[in-house]
Amino acid sequence: MKSSVEDGKHTSVPSEKRWSEPKRKHITCRPDPLAADPNKQSTIAVSQLCSDIVNVQETFELQVLSQLLVRGPNAAFYKTLIEPNIGAGFAPVTGYDSQTKDTVFAVGLQGVSSSDFDKFLELYDKTLSDVVDHGFDKEHVEGVLHGIELNIKHQSADFGLGLLFGIMPLWNHDGDLVKALRVEEQVATLRRNMKENPRYLQEKAEALKDGTHRLILTMSPEDNYDTKLAETEEKLLRSKLATLSPADKENVYRDGIKLREQQEKQEDISCLPTLHMSDLKKEIDITPMTELEFSSIPVQVCVQPTNGMTYLRVIINTSELSDELKELLPLFCQVVTKMGTKKHSFRELDQLAKLKTGGLSVSSHIADDTMEHFCFEDGVLFATYCLDRNIKDMFGLWAEIFNEVSLMDLKRFETLVRMCAAGLANTVADMGHHYAISSAGSLVSPSGQRKETASGLSYVGRMKEIAQLADLSPVLDKMNKISKLILNKTHMRCALNFSPENQENILKQMECFINSVPGIPHVPLVKTRDVEFYLTKKPTRSLHHVHQIPINFAAKSISTVYYCHSHFASLRVMARLLTSKYLHPQIREKGGAYGSGLSLSPSGVLNFYSYRDPSSTATFDVFDKSNEWIRENKFSEQDIEEAKLGVFQSVDAPIPPGSKGMNRFLHGIDDLLLQMHRTALMTVTRDDILEVSELYLGEKSESMCARALVGPENPALQDRKSENWSLAKC
């Protein structure tokens, strides 16, 4: 204990000794099969050491400067590095990192040719020089500060956690937490500094330009990278083993035995504080809502204490699009608010969006029916929020997009496609479990098929193919086709969340917006039914997505029941029980994967998964033996209660005012259905768990089942004949 206290006296982190001149290093990596251009797979980044984390005002101002330099099409580095097509997009490291003792500003470019490294460095210096000479556009600065004001007022479900994680690095270094939380004071100080010194931000940029503590890091692919890495690791392992005496090896073996015993030991957690089911409320809190109609368009209205903010969601059904256009719909969502309109260029539109809203979001919306299997809503979700004082401008921007969007600028479209493809390629190593689940789920559910098209590996591969096209004009023509087919109110429904003070004006602006949108209202909510998928008995299928990564992401999907079915609650509790008491110990603790679990999707698909898994076939064996573990019936009543509490952690998660009523609007789950589901969860018994496990996981189960694996080549899969493995195209 004494030594721990003594150690605590020496935990302060000293500042880095500043370099007198920049340094340059080069590293290698494995080739990326998802790269749109095989000849442009290199990455370059320039990182600059900045202020001490405890200098709260300086850190805040550098964060503002970073956004001005790299965020959005009006940013200086965006104009000089992204638009000229030197690279595919910013590297993930780009931006300002204020999490370390010495904060860091970095600008990186991925998808570049190694021959363009020096060109990048020239442009980096020239861009900062131009900023120092000419400064920033006033509206650009105001847009960034407006975003900060929005973030202060915007309430999110994880506000508390976000706040804690945000101040923790500063706390670790004994910074002034209260000062850091007074964001409005920091904004006021910055405004005062800029008023007193018009070149204030330019001088901050000049400090970056003249800084000598700068690292230039370049990275290029090497064909035999994996072979060299394996040889290096093998050499390191041999050198470690060579230093071990027989006694050391015996100790390592004994420690392994002790670890296994500890992993299999039943833990006594009775001494820990815990919730009980009796502590939970039996009834849900009713969310008051009203249904209005403007020009035959239904509008769900939820009046909440939103802190002077208005939240708008619009869903437009897309089920009538052709399959070809549906495949391009995710790309349309990416570009439709970033191409400009007949009134405003893409830069002007982005500037207005930042000045008046929290962003103009467009995304695919695929929501399963709560009462019917293999039935879902296929649409696009338009979403935004703004301060009440900007409500007219916010609706005006959406009206402009619906009526006057301009999808004509081929060069701008090429830039967006290139950035989108590069960004997706970066996600495989981090989101492999999502892609594996999506791939397996697409084989057992029609809504899963659509989700795979919209956000799975098939979409990643499609974007790679599009980015490789020499001429994107035909694709841009299809973007225009999509806009003409869906940017209307034929199949539209809307939702508003706002504070009561400005209700009259908000509803008036809502009505004006709807009246401005072209089209004749028909059916606001259209469901897609795939009866053939339901009736056709499909054999087990499995897909292996081969990627040059040294780890696996495994998934197994089983189709079960819809949300309102009597088995849904039991399956949800069973999934949580298996996750914590069986899958985590077997796959994470013993198998060495970073994570694993079993989830039940709204469509009623059970999804087993593993994350960053060194194993593959062994993991599938664990998945397959889940029913055996349930059948052994060795879990306790306390285990069942913990599983229920784990489910309620999600069910009872805080819902911010701006998102109240969204379960009903987005998924058709109103308060009555929520209450029924809550009651069903609370009354799940051991027998219910045993029943649904045997019915859907047992050997005699008639449920559709599929598997997917994202990872390196794996010949062992071909030995699993009954699973019908096939290679999926990258």
C-alpha positions in Angstrom: 0.0 0.0 0.0 2.8 2.4 0.9 4.5 1.8 -2.4 1.3 2.6 -4.3 1.0 5.9 -2.4 4.6 6.7 -3.1 4.1 5.9 -6.8 1.1 8.2 -6.9 3.3 11.2 -6.1 5.1 10.7 -9.4 2.2 10.3 -11.9 2.4 13.8 -13.4 3.2 13.7 -17.1 5.9 16.2 -18.2 5.6 18.1 -21.4 7.4 16.8 -24.5 10.8 18.4 -25.1 10.3 20.4 -28.3 12.2 19.5 -31.4 14.3 22.1 -33.1 13.4 20.8 -36.6 10.7 18.5 -38.2 11.3 14.8 -38.5 10.3 12.4 -41.3 9.6 8.7 -41.0 8.3 6.0 -43.4 6.5 2.7 -42.6 4.9 0.0 -44.7 1.5 -1.7 -44.6 -0.4 -4.5 -46.4 -2.0 -3.7 -49.8 -5.7 -2.8 -49.6 -8.0 -4.9 -51.9 -10.7 -2.3 -51.5 -8.6 0.6 -52.8 -10.3 2.1 -55.9 -6.9 2.8 -57.5 -4.2 0.2 -56.9 -1.5 2.7 -57.7 -2.7 5.2 -55.1 -2.6 3.3 -51.8 -0.2 5.4 -49.8 -0.9 7.7 -46.9 0.9 10.8 -45.6 0.2 12.8 -42.5 1.8 15.9 -40.9 1.3 16.1 -37.1 2.2 19.1 -35.1 2.6 19.4 -31.3 0.5 22.2 -30.0 -0.5 23.5 -26.5 -0.6 21.9 -23.1 -3.9 20.3 -22.3 -4.3 22.4 -19.1 -4.4 25.6 -21.2 -8.2 25.4 -21.6 -8.8 28.5 -23.7 -5.9 27.8 -26.0 -7.1 24.2 -26.5 -10.6 25.5 -27.3 -9.3 28.0 -29.8 -7.2 25.4 -31.6 -10.2 23.2 -31.8 -12.0 26.0 -33.6 -9.0 26.6 -35.8 -8.9 22.9 -36.7 -12.5 22.9 -37.9 -11.8 26.0 -40.0 -8.9 24.3 -41.6 -10.2 20.7 -42.3 -13.9 20.4 -41.8 -16.3 20.7 -44.7 -15.9 22.0 -48.3 -15.2 25.5 -47.2 -12.1 24.4 -45.1 -8.7 25.5 -46.4 -7.2 22.1 -46.6 -10.3 20.6 -48.2 -9.9 23.0 -51.1 -6.2 22.4 -51.6 -5.9 18.7 -50.9 -9.3 17.0 -51.5 -10.7 18.8 -54.5 -7.6 18.6 -56.8 -7.9 14.8 -56.6 -4.4 14.3 -55.1 -5.8 11.7 -52.7 -9.0 9.8 -52.0 -9.8 11.8 -48.8 -8.5 12.9 -45.5 -6.7 10.2 -43.4 -8.6 9.3 -40.2 -5.9 11.0 -38.0 -6.9 14.4 -39.5 -8.0 17.0 -37.0 -7.2 18.3 -33.5 -6.5 15.8 -30.7 -6.9 17.3 -27.3 -6.8 14.0 -25.3 -3.1 14.0 -24.5 -0.8 16.1 -22.3 0.6 17.9 -25.4 -2.3 18.3 -27.9 -1.7 17.5 -31.6 -3.0 19.0 -34.8 -2.7 16.7 -37.8 -3.5 16.7 -41.5 -3.3 13.5 -43.5 -4.3 12.3 -46.9 -5.1 8.7 -47.9 -5.2 7.1 -51.3 -2.3 9.1 -52.7 0.6 8.1 -54.9 4.0 7.9 -53.1 5.3 10.2 -55.9 3.0 12.9 -54.6 4.3 13.0 -51.0 6.4 16.1 -51.7 3.6 17.8 -53.5 1.4 17.2 -50.4 4.0 18.9 -48.2 4.3 21.9 -50.5 0.5 22.3 -50.5 0.4 21.9 -46.7 2.8 24.8 -46.2 1.2 26.9 -49.0 -2.3 26.4 -47.5 -1.1 27.6 -44.0 0.7 30.5 -45.7 -2.4 31.6 -47.6 -4.5 31.4 -44.4 -1.9 33.5 -42.6 -2.0 36.1 -45.4 -5.8 36.2 -46.1 -7.5 34.8 -43.0 -10.9 33.1 -42.8 -14.3 34.1 -44.2 -16.4 35.7 -41.4 -19.4 33.5 -42.1 -17.2 30.4 -42.0 -16.1 31.4 -38.5 -19.6 32.1 -37.4 -20.7 28.7 -38.7 -18.2 26.9 -36.5 -19.2 29.0 -33.5 -22.9 28.3 -34.2 -22.1 24.6 -34.2 -20.6 24.9 -30.7 -23.7 26.8 -29.5 -25.9 24.0 -30.9 -23.8 21.3 -29.2 -24.3 23.1 -25.8 -28.1 23.1 -26.2 -28.5 19.7 -28.0 -29.4 17.0 -25.5 -28.2 13.4 -26.3 -29.0 10.1 -24.6 -25.4 9.7 -23.5 -24.8 13.3 -22.4 -23.4 12.4 -19.0 -21.0 9.8 -20.3 -19.9 12.1 -23.1 -19.2 14.8 -20.6 -17.2 12.5 -18.4 -15.1 11.2 -21.2 -14.6 14.7 -22.5 -13.1 16.1 -19.3 -11.3 12.9 -18.2 -8.0 13.7 -20.1 -7.9 17.2 -18.6 -8.7 15.8 -15.1 -5.8 13.3 -15.4 -3.5 16.3 -15.8 -5.0 18.4 -13.0 -6.6 20.9 -15.4 -9.4 23.3 -14.5 -12.6 21.3 -15.0 -15.0 24.1 -14.2 -13.3 26.4 -16.7 -13.5 23.7 -19.3 -17.2 23.3 -18.8 -17.9 27.0 -19.2 -17.9 26.8 -23.0 -19.9 30.0 -23.5 -17.2 31.9 -21.6 -14.6 30.4 -24.0 -16.7 31.5 -27.0 -17.0 35.0 -25.5 -13.3 35.2 -24.9 -12.5 34.1 -28.4 -14.9 36.7 -29.9 -13.4 39.4 -27.7 -9.9 38.4 -28.9 -10.9 38.5 -32.5 -12.6 41.9 -32.1 -9.5 43.3 -30.4 -7.2 41.7 -33.0 -8.7 41.0 -36.4 -5.6 38.8 -37.2 -6.1 36.7 -34.1 -6.9 33.4 -35.8 -4.3 34.1 -38.5 -1.7 34.4 -35.8 -2.8 31.0 -34.4 -2.4 29.5 -37.9 1.0 31.2 -38.2 2.1 29.4 -35.0 1.2 26.1 -36.7 3.1 27.1 -39.9 6.3 28.0 -38.0 6.2 25.2 -35.5 9.3 22.9 -35.6 7.9 20.0 -33.5 6.4 18.4 -36.5 6.4 14.7 -37.6 5.9 13.8 -41.3 4.8 10.2 -41.5 4.4 8.4 -44.8 3.1 4.9 -45.4 3.1 2.7 -48.5 1.9 -0.9 -49.2 4.4 -3.7 -49.5 3.4 -6.9 -51.4 5.2 -9.3 -49.0 4.1 -7.3 -45.9 2.3 -10.2 -44.2 5.2 -12.6 -44.9 7.7 -10.2 -43.3 5.4 -9.5 -40.4 5.0 -13.3 -39.7 8.8 -13.8 -39.9 9.4 -10.9 -37.5 6.9 -12.2 -35.0 8.3 -15.7 -35.3 11.8 -14.4 -34.7 10.6 -12.4 -31.7 8.9 -15.4 -30.3 12.0 -17.6 -30.7 14.1 -14.9 -29.0 11.7 -14.8 -26.1 11.6 -18.5 -25.7 15.4 -18.8 -25.9 15.8 -16.7 -22.8 13.4 -18.9 -20.7 14.9 -21.6 -18.5 13.1 -24.9 -17.9 11.9 -23.5 -14.6 10.5 -20.4 -16.4 8.7 -22.5 -18.9 7.2 -24.6 -16.1 6.0 -21.4 -14.4 4.4 -20.2 -17.6 2.6 -23.5 -17.9 1.4 -23.4 -14.3 0.2 -19.8 -14.7 -1.8 -21.0 -17.7 -3.4 -23.7 -15.7 -4.3 -21.3 -12.9 -5.8 -18.9 -15.5 -8.0 -21.6 -16.9 -9.1 -22.6 -13.4 -9.9 -19.0 -12.6 -11.9 -18.6 -15.9 -13.9 -21.7 -15.1 -14.4 -20.8 -11.5 -17.9 -19.7 -10.4 -17.6 -16.1 -9.2 -19.3 -15.0 -6.0 -20.8 -11.6 -6.8 -23.2 -11.5 -3.9 -21.0 -8.8 -2.2 -21.5 -6.4 -5.1 -24.2 -3.7 -5.1 -26.9 -4.5 -7.7 -30.3 -3.6 -9.0 -33.2 -6.0 -8.8 -36.2 -6.4 -11.0 -38.3 -5.2 -8.1 -36.5 -1.8 -8.4 -37.8 -1.2 -11.9 -41.0 0.6 -12.7 -43.8 -1.7 -13.9 -45.3 1.0 -16.2 -43.7 3.1 -18.8 -43.8 6.9 -18.9 -46.4 7.9 -21.5 -45.2 10.3 -24.2 -47.9 12.8 -25.2 -48.1 13.2 -28.9 -50.6 14.6 -31.4 -51.2 13.8 -35.1 -51.7 16.7 -37.4 -52.2 16.9 -41.1 -51.0 19.5 -43.6 -52.1 19.1 -47.2 -52.9 15.4 -46.5 -49.4 14.8 -45.1 -49.4 13.3 -41.6 -47.2 15.1 -39.1 -46.4 13.6 -35.6 -46.0 16.4 -33.1 -44.3 15.9 -29.8 -44.0 19.0 -27.5 -41.0 18.6 -25.2 -38.6 20.7 -23.2 -36.0 20.8 -26.1 -34.1 23.8 -24.8 -35.2 26.1 -27.6 -34.4 23.6 -30.3 -36.6 22.1 -33.1 -36.1 18.6 -34.5 -37.4 17.6 -37.8 -37.7 14.1 -39.4 -39.2 13.3 -42.8 -39.5 9.8 -44.2 -40.2 9.2 -47.9 -41.0 5.7 -49.1 -38.7 4.3 -51.8 -40.2 0.9 -52.4 -41.2 1.8 -55.9 -37.6 2.4 -57.1 -36.1 -0.2 -59.4 -33.6 -2.6 -57.9 -30.8 -0.8 -59.8 -31.7 2.5 -58.3 -32.1 1.0 -54.8 -28.5 -0.1 -55.0 -27.5 3.5 -55.7 -29.8 5.0 -53.0 -27.1 5.0 -50.2 -24.8 7.0 -52.6 -27.7 9.4 -53.3 -28.1 9.9 -49.5 -24.4 10.8 -49.3 -24.4 13.4 -52.0 -27.9 15.0 -52.3 -27.2 17.7 -49.7 -23.5 18.2 -50.7 -23.9 19.1 -54.4 -25.6 22.5 -54.1 -28.8 23.9 -55.6 -29.8 26.2 -58.4 -29.6 29.1 -55.9 -26.5 28.1 -54.0 -23.2 26.4 -54.8 -22.2 23.4 -52.7 -19.9 25.7 -50.6 -22.6 28.2 -50.0 -25.1 25.5 -49.1 -22.7 24.0 -46.6 -22.1 27.4 -45.1 -25.8 28.1 -44.7 -26.4 24.6 -43.2 -23.7 25.3 -40.6 -25.0 28.8 -39.8 -28.6 27.7 -39.5 -28.8 24.0 -38.6 -27.1 21.1 -36.9 -26.5 19.6 -40.3 -28.7 18.2 -43.1 -28.8 14.4 -42.7 -30.1 12.0 -45.3 -29.9 8.2 -44.7 -31.5 4.9 -45.6 -34.5 3.9 -43.5 -35.4 0.2 -43.3 -37.8 -0.6 -40.5 -39.3 -4.0 -39.8 -43.0 -4.4 -39.2 -43.9 -5.2 -35.6 -46.9 -7.5 -36.4 -45.9 -9.3 -39.5 -42.9 -11.4 -40.5 -40.8 -10.5 -43.6 -42.6 -7.1 -43.9 -40.8 -3.8 -43.7 -40.8 -0.1 -44.6 -38.2 0.8 -47.2 -37.5 4.5 -47.3 -35.2 7.5 -46.8 -34.9 9.5 -43.6 -34.3 13.3 -43.8 -33.3 14.7 -40.4 -32.1 18.0 -38.9 -32.4 20.2 -35.9 -31.9 24.0 -35.3 -32.3 26.8 -32.8 -35.9 28.1 -32.8 -34.7 31.4 -34.1 -33.5 29.7 -37.3 -36.7 27.7 -37.9 -37.7 29.5 -41.1 -34.2 29.2 -42.6 -34.0 25.5 -41.8 -37.3 24.7 -43.5 -36.2 27.0 -46.4 -33.0 25.0 -46.9 -35.0 21.7 -47.1 -37.5 23.3 -49.5 -34.6 24.4 -51.7 -33.1 20.9 -51.7 -36.5 19.3 -52.6 -37.3 21.8 -55.3 -34.0 23.0 -56.7 -31.2 20.5 -55.9 -28.6 20.6 -58.6 -26.9 17.2 -59.4 -24.9 18.5 -62.3 -21.4 19.2 -61.1 -19.4 16.1 -62.3 -16.2 17.1 -60.7 -17.8 17.7 -57.3 -19.6 14.3 -57.7 -16.3 12.6 -58.4 -14.8 14.1 -55.2 -17.7 12.9 -53.1 -17.6 9.4 -54.6 -13.9 9.1 -54.0 -14.2 10.2 -50.4 -17.1 7.9 -49.7 -15.3 4.9 -51.2 -12.1 5.6 -49.2 -14.0 6.1 -46.0 -15.8 2.8 -46.4 -12.6 0.9 -47.1 -11.3 2.2 -43.7 -14.2 0.7 -41.8 -13.7 -3.0 -42.4 -11.0 -3.6 -39.7 -13.1 -1.7 -37.1 -16.6 -2.7 -38.1 -16.0 -6.2 -39.3 -18.6 -7.6 -36.9 -21.2 -5.3 -38.3 -20.4 -6.4 -41.8 -20.4 -10.1 -40.9 -23.8 -9.7 -39.1 -25.2 -7.9 -42.1 -23.9 -10.5 -44.5 -25.3 -13.4 -42.6 -28.6 -11.6 -41.9 -29.1 -10.9 -45.6 -29.5 -14.7 -46.2 -32.3 -15.1 -43.7 -34.4 -11.9 -43.9 -35.7 -9.8 -46.8 -35.1 -6.6 -44.8 -31.6 -8.0 -44.1 -31.1 -8.1 -47.8 -32.0 -4.5 -48.2 -29.8 -3.5 -45.2 -26.9 -5.4 -46.8 -27.4 -3.4 -50.0 -27.6 -0.1 -48.1 -24.8 -0.5 -45.6 -23.1 -3.9 -45.9 -20.0 -5.2 -47.6 -21.9 -5.4 -50.9 -22.3 -1.6 -50.7 -18.6 -1.2 -49.8 -17.7 -3.3 -52.9 -20.1 -1.4 -55.1 -18.6 1.9 -54.1 -15.2 0.6 -54.9 -16.4 -0.3 -58.4 -18.1 3.1 -58.9 -14.9 4.9 -57.8 -12.9 3.0 -60.4 -15.1 4.2 -63.3 -13.4 6.4 -65.7 -16.6 8.3 -66.4 -19.1 8.9 -63.6 -21.7 10.6 -65.9 -24.0 7.6 -66.1 -24.0 7.3 -62.3 -24.7 11.0 -61.9 -27.6 10.6 -64.4 -29.1 8.0 -62.1 -28.7 10.3 -59.1 -30.9 12.7 -61.0 -33.5 9.9 -61.7 -33.6 9.1 -58.0 -34.1 12.8 -57.1 -37.0 13.1 -59.5 -38.7 10.0 -58.1 -38.4 10.6 -54.4 -38.0 14.3 -53.7 -41.7 14.8 -53.6 -44.6 14.3 -51.1 -46.3 11.3 -52.8 -45.3 9.0 -50.0 -44.2 11.4 -47.2 -44.7 11.6 -43.5 -43.1 13.9 -40.9 -42.4 14.3 -37.2 -41.6 17.4 -35.2 -40.2 17.8 -31.6 -40.1 21.3 -30.1 -40.6 23.4 -27.1 -44.1 24.8 -26.5 -43.0 28.5 -26.6 -42.7 28.7 -30.4 -45.3 26.1 -31.4 -47.5 28.4 -33.6 -44.6 29.6 -35.7 -43.0 26.2 -36.1 -46.3 24.6 -37.3 -46.8 27.5 -39.7 -43.3 26.9 -41.2 -43.9 23.2 -41.3 -47.1 23.8 -43.4 -45.3 26.2 -45.7 -42.5 23.6 -46.3 -45.0 20.8 -47.1 -46.9 23.1 -49.5 -43.7 23.9 -51.3 -42.8 20.3 -51.9 -44.0 19.0 -55.3 -46.2 16.0 -55.8 -49.7 14.8 -54.9 -50.0 13.0 -51.5 -51.0 9.3 -51.8 -50.1 6.7 -49.2 -47.7 8.0 -46.5 -46.7 4.6 -45.1 -46.1 1.8 -47.6 -44.9 -1.7 -46.4 -42.8 -4.1 -48.5 -43.9 -7.7 -48.2 -41.8 -10.6 -49.4 -44.1 -13.6 -49.0 -42.0 -15.7 -51.3 -39.0 -15.3 -49.0 -41.2 -16.5 -46.1 -42.7 -19.5 -47.9 -39.6 -20.8 -49.7 -37.5 -23.1 -47.5 -33.9 -22.1 -48.0 -30.9 -24.4 -47.3 -28.2 -23.2 -44.9 -25.7 -20.9 -46.6 -22.4 -19.4 -45.5 -20.3 -16.6 -47.0 -16.6 -16.0 -46.5 -15.4 -12.4 -47.3 -11.7 -12.7 -47.7 -9.8 -9.6 -46.6 -6.1 -9.1 -45.9 -6.5 -8.6 -42.2 -4.9 -10.9 -39.5 -8.2 -11.4 -37.5 -11.7 -12.7 -38.0 -15.2 -11.4 -37.6 -17.6 -14.3 -37.4 -21.4 -14.2 -37.4 -24.3 -16.6 -37.4 -27.9 -15.5 -38.1 -31.1 -17.3 -37.3 -34.5 -16.1 -38.3 -37.1 -16.2 -35.5 -40.2 -14.0 -34.9 -41.5 -10.4 -35.2 -41.6 -7.9 -32.4 -45.1 -8.5 -31.1 -44.8 -12.3 -31.1 -45.0 -13.9 -27.6 -41.5 -15.5 -28.0 -39.8 -12.2 -28.8 -39.2 -11.1 -25.1 -38.0 -14.6 -24.2 -35.6 -14.6 -27.1 -34.2 -11.2 -26.0 -33.6 -12.4 -22.4 -32.1 -15.7 -23.7 -29.7 -13.7 -26.0 -28.5 -11.6 -23.1 -28.1 -14.7 -20.9 -26.0 -16.5 -23.5 -23.9 -13.4 -24.1 -22.8 -12.9 -20.5 -22.7 -16.4 -19.2 -21.6 -18.5 -22.2 -20.3 -16.6 -25.2 -18.2 -14.1 -23.4 -16.4 -16.7 -21.2 -15.9 -19.1 -24.2 -15.0 -16.7 -27.0 -13.6 -13.7 -25.2 -11.9 -15.1 -22.1 -10.8 -18.5 -23.4 -10.7 -17.9 -27.2 -8.9 -14.5 -27.1 -11.4 -12.5 -29.2 -11.9 -8.9 -28.4 -15.6 -9.3 -28.0 -18.6 -11.6 -28.7 -22.3 -11.7 -28.1 -25.8 -12.5 -29.3 -28.3 -9.9 -30.2 -31.9 -10.0 -31.4 -32.7 -7.5 -34.2 -36.1 -5.7 -34.5 -36.7 -8.0 -37.5 -36.5 -11.0 -35.2 -33.1 -12.3 -36.4 -30.8 -13.7 -33.7 -27.2 -12.6 -34.5 -24.2 -14.4 -33.0 -21.0 -12.5 -33.5 -17.3 -12.3 -32.6 -15.1 -9.2 -32.8 -11.4 -9.3 -33.7 -11.3 -13.0 -33.2 -8.1 -15.1 -33.7 -10.3 -18.2 -34.2 -12.9 -18.9 -36.8 -14.2 -22.5 -36.9 -13.8 -22.9 -33.2 -16.0 -19.8 -32.7 -18.7 -21.3 -35.0 -18.6 -24.4 -32.9 -19.3 -22.4 -29.8 -22.2 -20.7 -31.5 -23.6 -24.1 -32.5 -23.4 -25.4 -28.9 -25.4 -22.6 -27.4 -28.6 -24.7 -27.1 -26.6 -27.4 -25.4 -25.5 -24.9 -22.7 -29.1 -23.8 -22.2 -30.3 -27.4 -22.1 -27.9 -28.2 -19.4 -29.9 -25.8 -17.3 -27.0 -24.8 -15.0 -27.8 -21.1 -15.0 -29.3 -19.7 -11.8 -32.3 -17.5 -11.1 -29.8 -14.7 -10.4 -28.4 -15.2 -13.9 -31.8 -14.8 -15.4 -32.5 -11.7 -13.4 -29.1 -10.3 -14.5 -30.0 -11.0 -18.1 -33.3 -9.2 -17.7 -31.6 -6.2 -16.1 -29.1 -6.2 -19.0 -32.0 -6.0 -21.4 -33.7 -3.2 -19.4 -30.4 -1.3 -19.6 -31.3 -0.8 -23.2 -35.1 -0.6 -22.8 -34.8 2.1 -20.1 -32.0 4.0 -21.7 -32.6 7.8 -21.4 -34.4 9.3 -24.3 -33.6 13.0 -24.9 -36.5 15.4 -25.6 -35.6 15.7 -29.2 -36.0 11.9 -29.7 -39.2 11.3 -27.8 -41.8 9.5 -29.9 -39.2 8.3 -32.4 -39.9 4.6 -31.6 -43.4 5.2 -32.9 -42.5 7.3 -35.9 -39.5 5.3 -37.1 -40.4 1.8 -36.1 -44.2 1.8 -35.4 -43.7 0.9 -31.7 -46.1 3.1 -29.7 -46.5 3.3 -25.9 -49.0 0.4 -25.9 -46.6 -1.9 -27.6 -43.7 -0.8 -25.4 -45.8 -1.5 -22.3 -46.7 -5.0 -23.6 -43.1 -5.7 -24.3 -42.0 -4.4 -20.9 -44.5 -6.7 -19.2 -43.5 -9.6 -21.3 -39.8 -9.1 -20.4 -40.5 -8.9 -16.7 -42.4 -12.2 -16.8 -40.0 -14.3 -18.8 -39.3 -17.6 -16.9 -36.7 -20.3 -17.0 -39.1 -22.5 -18.9 -39.6 -19.8 -21.5 -35.9 -19.6 -22.1 -35.6 -23.4 -22.4 -38.5 -23.5 -24.8 -37.3 -20.8 -27.2 -33.8 -22.1 -27.2 -34.9 -25.6 -28.2 -37.3 -24.2 -30.8 -34.9 -21.8 -32.5 -31.4 -23.1 -31.6 -32.0 -26.8 -31.3 -31.1 -29.5 -33.8 -34.7 -29.8 -35.0 -35.2 -26.1 -35.5 -36.8 -25.2 -38.8 -35.6 -21.6 -38.7 -33.5 -20.3 -41.6 -29.8 -20.1 -40.6 -26.8 -18.6 -42.2 -23.1 -17.8 -41.4 -20.6 -15.2 -42.5 -16.9 -14.7 -41.9 -14.8 -11.6 -42.6 -11.1 -12.4 -42.4 -8.1 -14.0 -44.1 -8.1 -17.1 -46.3 -9.4 -20.1 -44.4 -9.2 -23.5 -46.1 -10.7 -25.2 -43.0 -14.1 -23.8 -43.9 -14.4 -26.2 -46.8 -14.4 -29.1 -44.3 -17.7 -27.9 -42.9 -19.7 -29.4 -45.8 -23.2 -29.0 -44.2 -22.7 -25.2 -43.9 -22.3 -24.7 -47.7 -19.5 -22.1 -47.6 -18.8 -20.0 -50.6 -16.4 -17.1 -51.3 -18.0 -13.7 -51.5 -16.7 -11.1 -53.9 -14.8 -8.2 -52.2 
